[in-house]
Amino acid sequence: MPDFLVIGAPKAGTTALHAALARHPGLYMSAVKEPKFFLSDGPPPAKGGGPGDALTWREHIWRRPEYEALFDPAPAGTLRGESTPLYLYDRAAMRRIRETIPGVRLIVVLRDP
């Protein structure tokens, strides 16, 4: 499981931050930038949402073994992280995070407006 999560406002620089953190020798960032693991308790919805949601839900990693496998390549001793901005806005996701990895650190990226 990750040691930290990058969450926050969409279009606020989370992709740039994810890329910068991935270059740090003491950190490991998941290859999938937005796995969305904590956004659901099971498979993502099959339909609904807006025009861009079909691609988003295809990228959704919702099975725990697949999510944990994202961090398998992490070198020993590195801190592991992933970036899914929408965790910040989803109370159920925040509950799932707290229950699953209570000591996780959150890096919150905001913008104005």
Secondary structure, DSSP 8 states (H G I E B T S, - for coil): --SEEEEE-TTSSHHHHHHHHHTSTTEEE-SSS---GGG-SSS--SS-S-TTHHHHHHT---SHHHHHHTTTT--TT-EEEEE-GGGGG-HHHHHHHHHH-TT-EEEEE----
